[in-house]
Amino acid sequence: MAHAKTSYVCLPCRASHKQPYPGHHDHDRVCPRCAEPLIHVGSAFAAPKRRDTAAWRTLSVLLHAGVRFHKSCCGGPGYRPRTLSEVRERMAYARATGEPFAQALVRRELP
């Protein structure tokens, strides 16, 4: 039986790689193209097209804020903003309310 795999992302190359889940003694994963460290994004991740720079910029903001795409008990990772305008709205909301940035990013709707 094949082992389950999860997604890793290289932001400079705008590439996604499926690899086995990290084990207890695994080393850091590196990109096969540029040898930069890969970011573990989770098994519920769907990569944008390489030429979609706005989507990769949005993804970069999410990943740097600590947001990942792991499956929850109900199937998916929950809401994630898809555009830079959605990210900007949530950043403004977080600044105005003092809510942590990562938490504001995953809110489905803003009050």
URWO-V787917 format. One record per residue. N is the residue number from 0. RES is the residue in one letter. OMEGA is omega as a letter, one per 30 degrees, with the letter a starting at -180 (none if undefined). Layout:
n: {N;N}
res: {RES;RES}
omega: {OMEGA;OMEGA}
This chain:
n: {0;1;2;3;4;5;6;7;8;9;10;11;12;13;14;15;16;17;18;19;20;21;22;23;24;25;26;27;28;29;30;31;32;33;34;35;36;37;38;39;40;41;42;43;44;45;46;47;48;49;50;51;52;53;54;55;56;57;58;59;60;61;62;63;64;65;66;67;68;69;70;71;72;73;74;75;76;77;78;79;80;81;82;83;84;85;86;87;88;89;90;91;92;93;94;95;96;97;98;99;100;101;102;103;104;105;106;107;108;109;110}
res: {M;A;H;A;K;T;S;Y;V;C;L;P;C;R;A;S;H;K;Q;P;Y;P;G;H;H;D;H;D;R;V;C;P;R;C;A;E;P;L;I;H;V;G;S;A;F;A;A;P;K;R;R;D;T;A;A;W;R;T;L;S;V;L;L;H;A;G;V;R;F;H;K;S;C;C;G;G;P;G;Y;R;P;R;T;L;S;E;V;R;E;R;M;A;Y;A;R;A;T;G;E;P;F;A;Q;A;L;V;R;R;E;L;P}
omega: {a;l;l;a;l;a;l;a;l;a;l;a;a;a;l;a;l;l;l;l;l;l;a;a;l;l;l;a;l;a;l;l;a;l;l;l;l;l;l;a;l;a;a;a;l;a;l;l;a;a;l;a;l;l;l;l;l;l;l;l;l;a;l;l;l;a;l;a;l;l;l;a;a;l;a;a;a;a;l;l;a;a;l;l;l;l;l;l;a;l;l;l;a;l;a;a;a;l;l;a;a;a;l;a;a;l;l;a;l;l;none}
